[in-house]
Amino acid sequence: MHTDSLDFPSFSIRLEPLIQPERMPLIQSGAWAVWDNKLIILGGRDEGFHGLNQLQKPFKQSRVNQSIWAIDLSSFESLELKLDLKNPEWEQLFSSNMQFEQDGSILYIVGGFGARHSTDKQSDDTFDSLIAFDLPKLMIEIERQGDPSKAVVAKACSPHLKVTGGELLKIGDFFYLCFGQCFEGVYDPGKSGLYTGAIRVFQLKDQEITLVREIKHESLHRRDLNAVKIYQNEKTFLAGLGGVFDPKGNGYYNPVYYDPKKDECSVTVDPLKQLSNQYNCAKASIFDKESNSCITVLLGGIGQNQYHTAGNSWENGDSGAKIPFVKSITQMIFSKGQMYQYIQSPPQDPEMPGLLGANAIFIPSSAFKNEESLIDYSLLKNQVSTIGHLYGGIEAQRPTSSTIYPTRVNQVIYKVLLEKNEDKSFQTLTRSRLG
């Protein structure tokens, strides 16, 4: 146990229900961006966890989001622009688990798991395409129920883009397509997709994809994780947190890093053991310039270990079942060359209000957001601040779902609040040094 005074920010995160709108899309695993105080959502699904057997007909195309939505983040009223199901231009958008990145006023979308043909009843292919939208133009088309193709500013195809369940990050002029897999055919839990095991670095110019570099490493054999940019005053690098599945069918414990500033294959595996929140979830990124600390807050989702409040204990899995839904809130803190892990544990700190967060969205508050869309800690002047909202994602009734205890899409928009801890002490803190 570490209770030393530390020079990076100490705080706890909690969620409070805000509103359950009467008319709004209920979506998980979609692509999204924020423009002009509107949350814009494309793709994804309107159902919960896909299930683990063919009797449930997983990834039915009838449950795919077939519209582009814009949700006002003040009134939470929504506008819907329906897409033409027979137009091949939009086939990629009728998919889930796409990789995407907002860069200023442009939203880039890559890959995704969807239907090979518009008549297919279930998702059965991974797309190899990129589409980019001009967000101001897209908002105009949504508002006037116009033609979204007028907002498309780039399209490209490449076998290097045939990925689902990874993440797309952009630094400067370079895109980083991180982790993920290529899954072909109807989903079957006994069938595995082809993991990329890579970070693919590419550029987009004149509607063409140029692969600059492909970094292959055994530690990159992951999917459905949280890949983030770690900001430091002197540089920015990439981190992969968690992910699934290792050879034993478990989640991955050790964070992995890639430094794009180095010419050689600079992949580093951290000895730190990430205890929970292995699966893709809503995540808040916070930067404190004074201490040069970048903090990634993982909000619930699915984890290798679950915490039992009653017994103040951790359990690996759920009575034999692996990687259950969890309530854990984990802070992954990178400061001065070290990654720290702080897991909020009751009764000292809050956990998630339910089994929420998997494939959900954290929307940072514009009042505290810097140009990189991180929460700027220096702008948080109050003891308690609403730093954003949690939207969508999967909501489970039990740590392990079943036909008796099914999942659904989260119905409530939550406020995400940060409360400062002035004494800068931690109940449980794990750390490691890199290099």
Secondary structure as the mmCIF struct_conf table of DSSP 4:
data_model
#
loop_
_struct_conf.conf_type_id
_struct_conf.id
_struct_conf.beg_label_comp_id
_struct_conf.beg_label_asym_id
_struct_conf.beg_label_seq_id
_struct_conf.end_label_comp_id
_struct_conf.end_label_asym_id
_struct_conf.end_label_seq_id
BEND BEND1 ASP A 7 PHE A 8
STRN STRN1 PHE A 11 ILE A 19
BEND BEND2 GLU A 22 ARG A 23
STRN STRN2 GLN A 28 GLN A 28
BEND BEND3 SER A 29 SER A 29
STRN STRN3 ALA A 31 TRP A 35
TURN_TY1_P TURN_TY1_P1 ASP A 36 ASN A 37
STRN STRN4 LYS A 38 LEU A 42
BEND BEND4 GLY A 43 GLY A 43
STRN STRN5 ARG A 45 ARG A 45
BEND BEND5 ASP A 46 GLY A 48
BEND BEND6 LEU A 52 ASN A 53
HELX_RH_3T_P HELX_RH_3T_P1 GLN A 54 GLN A 56
BEND BEND7 PRO A 58 PHE A 59
STRN STRN6 LYS A 60 LYS A 60
HELX_RH_3T_P HELX_RH_3T_P2 GLN A 61 ARG A 63
STRN STRN7 VAL A 64 VAL A 64
STRN STRN8 SER A 67 ASP A 72
TURN_TY1_P TURN_TY1_P2 LEU A 73 SER A 75
STRN STRN9 SER A 78 LYS A 82
TURN_TY1_P TURN_TY1_P3 LEU A 85 LYS A 86
HELX_RH_3T_P HELX_RH_3T_P3 PRO A 88 LEU A 93
BEND BEND8 PHE A 94 PHE A 94
STRN STRN10 SER A 95 SER A 96
BEND BEND9 ASN A 97 ASN A 97
STRN STRN11 GLN A 99 ASP A 103
TURN_TY1_P TURN_TY1_P4 GLY A 104 SER A 105
STRN STRN12 ILE A 106 VAL A 110
STRN STRN13 PHE A 113 GLY A 114
BEND BEND10 ARG A 116 HIS A 117
TURN_TY1_P TURN_TY1_P5 SER A 118 THR A 119
BEND BEND11 LYS A 121 LYS A 121
STRN STRN14 GLN A 122 GLN A 122
STRN STRN15 ASP A 125 THR A 126
STRN STRN16 SER A 129 ASP A 134
HELX_RH_AL_P HELX_RH_AL_P1 LEU A 135 GLU A 143
TURN_TY1_P TURN_TY1_P6 ARG A 144 GLN A 145
HELX_RH_3T_P HELX_RH_3T_P4 PRO A 148 ALA A 151
STRN STRN17 VAL A 152 CYS A 157
HELX_RH_3T_P HELX_RH_3T_P5 PRO A 159 LEU A 161
STRN STRN18 THR A 164 THR A 164
BEND BEND12 GLY A 165 GLY A 165
STRN STRN19 GLU A 167 ILE A 171
TURN_TY1_P TURN_TY1_P7 GLY A 172 ASP A 173
STRN STRN20 PHE A 174 CYS A 178
BEND BEND13 PHE A 179 PHE A 179
STRN STRN21 GLN A 181 CYS A 182
BEND BEND14 GLY A 185 VAL A 186
TURN_TY1_P TURN_TY1_P8 PRO A 189 GLY A 190
STRN STRN22 LEU A 194 TYR A 195
STRN STRN23 ALA A 198 LYS A 205
TURN_TY1_P TURN_TY1_P9 ASP A 206 GLN A 207
STRN STRN24 GLU A 208 LYS A 216
HELX_RH_3T_P HELX_RH_3T_P6 GLU A 218 LEU A 220
STRN STRN25 ARG A 223 ARG A 223
BEND BEND15 ASP A 224 ASP A 224
STRN STRN26 ASN A 226 TYR A 231
BEND BEND16 ASN A 233 GLU A 234
STRN STRN27 THR A 236 LEU A 241
STRN STRN28 VAL A 244 VAL A 244
TURN_TY1_P TURN_TY1_P10 PRO A 247 LYS A 248
BEND BEND17 GLY A 249 GLY A 249
HELX_LH_PP_P HELX_LH_PP_P1 ASN A 250 ASN A 250
STRN STRN29 GLY A 251 GLY A 251
HELX_LH_PP_P HELX_LH_PP_P2 TYR A 252 TYR A 252
BEND BEND18 ASN A 254 ASN A 254
STRN STRN30 VAL A 256 TYR A 258
TURN_TY1_P TURN_TY1_P11 PRO A 260 LYS A 261
BEND BEND19 LYS A 262 GLU A 264
STRN STRN31 VAL A 267 VAL A 269
BEND BEND20 SER A 276 SER A 276
BEND BEND21 TYR A 279 TYR A 279
STRN STRN32 CYS A 281 CYS A 281
STRN STRN33 ALA A 282 ASP A 288
TURN_TY1_P TURN_TY1_P12 LYS A 289 ASN A 292
STRN STRN34 SER A 293 ILE A 302
BEND BEND22 GLN A 304 GLN A 304
STRN STRN35 ASN A 305 HIS A 308
TURN_TY1_P TURN_TY1_P13 THR A 309 ASN A 312
STRN STRN36 SER A 313 ASN A 316
BEND BEND23 GLY A 317 GLY A 317
STRN STRN37 ASP A 318 ASP A 318
TURN_TY1_P TURN_TY1_P14 SER A 319 GLY A 320
STRN STRN38 ALA A 321 ALA A 321
BEND BEND24 LYS A 322 ILE A 323
STRN STRN39 PHE A 325 SER A 335
TURN_TY1_P TURN_TY1_P15 LYS A 336 GLY A 337
STRN STRN40 GLN A 338 GLN A 344
TURN_TY1_P TURN_TY1_P16 PRO A 346 GLN A 348
BEND BEND25 ASP A 349 ASP A 349
BEND BEND26 PRO A 353 GLY A 354
STRN STRN41 LEU A 355 ALA A 358
TURN_TY1_P TURN_TY1_P17 ASN A 359 ASN A 359
STRN STRN42 ILE A 361 PRO A 364
TURN_TY1_P TURN_TY1_P18 SER A 366 ALA A 367
BEND BEND27 PHE A 368 PHE A 368
STRN STRN43 LYS A 369 LYS A 369
TURN_TY1_P TURN_TY1_P19 GLU A 371 GLU A 372
BEND BEND28 SER A 373 SER A 373
STRN STRN44 ILE A 375 ASP A 376
HELX_RH_3T_P HELX_RH_3T_P7 TYR A 377 LEU A 379
BEND BEND29 ASN A 382 GLN A 383
STRN STRN45 VAL A 384 TYR A 391
STRN STRN46 ILE A 394 ALA A 396
BEND BEND30 GLN A 397 THR A 400
BEND BEND31 THR A 403 TYR A 405
STRN STRN47 ARG A 408 VAL A 409
STRN STRN48 ILE A 413 LYS A 420
TURN_TY1_P TURN_TY1_P20 GLU A 422 ASP A 423
BEND BEND32 GLN A 427 THR A 428
STRN STRN49 LEU A 429 ARG A 433
#
